[in-house]
Structure formats: C-alpha cells, structure tokens
C-alpha cells in the first residue's frame, strides 16, 4: 500500500486552517494531529515509514510564513472576564447566575 497524501497535501491543509482564521497554535495542533495519524498508521504497518517521514519534514505555521494570527491576537478577542476550562468543569449550577445573556459566577 502506498500513501497518496504527501507534504504538498499537508501544506494545503495547513493553509486552509490558517485561512479559516485559527491561531498559530491551533494550526500547529491540527497539523501535528495529522502527523500522529500517519505515525499510528506506520506503527500498525498500514503505510510505509517514508510517508510519515515526508510529513514530518513539513514545518509548522509561523506568523511570517502564512499570516496566521498569533496567540496575542486571539487573546485580544477573548473577554478579560473569561475563565479556564478547569474552573467550568468544577462549577455547579448553583454557582451561576443568569442575567439577560450574561452568565455570572462567584460570590
């Protein structure tokens, strides 16, 4: 079995994720996820190792390379009153007050 997905294809995927407005971190996380899929396929002898090695040669996204917004741009869009996912996970219904479209937590 030969791999039909190569470095040029991965670069196209990377650019589409950038064009959809994701941060560099999100872009790189998604590209690394694709690489891990190919690594799994190599580990299970579904594709030749050369397919994974070729994808490993593709660099991650950089601001200079393809204009994806950095984490600072995403932080600017985020409310200063946001909370971390861990806080949401331990939150109970009695900890939340709903006023119009705003949800408040805390004392």
VMD Tcl script that draws the C-alpha trace (Angstrom):
set ca {
  {0.00 0.00 0.00}
  {1.35 3.43 -0.86}
  {0.38 6.73 0.71}
  {-1.33 9.22 -1.59}
  {-1.13 12.05 0.96}
  {2.19 13.87 0.95}
  {3.89 17.06 2.10}
  {2.21 19.24 -0.53}
  {-1.18 17.99 0.63}
  {-0.32 18.71 4.26}
  {0.74 22.24 3.32}
  {-2.63 22.74 1.60}
  {-4.41 21.57 4.76}
  {-2.23 23.89 6.85}
  {-3.11 26.86 4.63}
  {-6.83 26.11 4.77}
  {-6.73 26.06 8.57}
  {-4.82 29.37 8.53}
  {-7.33 30.87 6.09}
  {-10.21 29.90 8.37}
  {-8.78 32.30 10.98}
  {-7.30 29.91 13.54}
  {-4.33 30.88 15.69}
  {-0.85 29.51 15.00}
  {-1.23 27.20 17.97}
  {-4.48 25.76 16.60}
  {-2.94 25.41 13.15}
  {0.10 23.59 14.52}
  {-2.05 21.41 16.80}
  {-4.10 20.30 13.80}
  {-1.04 19.63 11.64}
  {0.53 17.61 14.45}
  {-2.71 15.63 14.78}
  {-2.45 14.65 11.10}
  {1.16 13.61 11.63}
  {0.17 11.46 14.63}
  {-2.44 9.70 12.48}
  {0.26 8.81 9.96}
  {2.61 7.76 12.75}
  {-0.09 5.40 14.05}
  {-0.54 4.01 10.53}
  {3.21 3.36 10.27}
  {3.24 1.74 13.71}
  {0.49 -0.62 12.61}
  {2.22 -1.33 9.28}
  {-0.59 0.17 7.22}
  {1.67 2.56 5.30}
  {5.41 2.76 4.64}
  {7.55 4.73 7.08}
  {8.59 7.08 4.26}
  {5.06 8.53 4.21}
  {5.31 9.64 7.84}
  {8.90 10.87 7.41}
  {7.84 13.03 4.46}
  {5.08 14.68 6.53}
  {7.48 15.23 9.42}
  {9.54 17.43 7.08}
  {6.72 19.98 6.75}
  {7.30 22.88 9.13}
  {4.69 24.30 11.43}
  {2.89 27.56 10.86}
  {4.65 30.83 11.62}
  {3.20 34.32 11.55}
  {5.70 35.43 8.95}
  {5.15 32.38 6.76}
  {1.43 32.49 6.23}
  {-0.21 35.23 8.26}
  {-1.98 33.16 10.92}
  {-2.81 35.25 13.96}
  {-0.66 34.61 16.99}
  {-1.99 33.82 20.43}
  {-1.81 37.52 21.26}
  {-4.42 38.22 18.56}
  {-6.70 35.53 19.96}
  {-6.21 36.85 23.48}
  {-7.34 40.28 22.29}
  {-10.64 38.80 21.06}
  {-11.21 36.96 24.33}
  {-13.06 38.68 27.13}
  {-10.94 39.65 30.10}
  {-13.65 38.06 32.22}
  {-13.28 34.58 30.78}
  {-12.39 31.56 32.88}
  {-10.28 28.47 32.36}
  {-11.88 25.16 31.34}
  {-10.92 23.59 34.67}
  {-12.99 26.19 36.51}
  {-16.01 25.43 34.32}
  {-15.67 21.69 34.98}
  {-15.94 22.12 38.76}
  {-18.71 24.72 38.56}
  {-22.13 23.75 39.92}
  {-25.48 25.10 38.70}
  {-25.93 26.95 41.99}
  {-22.67 28.86 41.24}
  {-24.11 30.50 38.11}
  {-26.46 33.48 37.91}
  {-28.07 34.28 34.54}
  {-28.86 37.92 33.82}
  {-30.11 38.52 30.27}
  {-27.41 36.98 28.06}
  {-24.66 37.33 30.67}
  {-23.79 34.46 32.98}
  {-22.11 35.42 36.24}
  {-20.23 33.23 38.69}
  {-18.71 33.69 42.07}
  {-19.78 35.49 45.22}
}
mol new
graphics top color blue
foreach p $ca { graphics top sphere $p radius 0.5 }
foreach p [lrange $ca 0 end-1] q [lrange $ca 1 end] { graphics top cylinder $p $q radius 0.2 }
display resetview
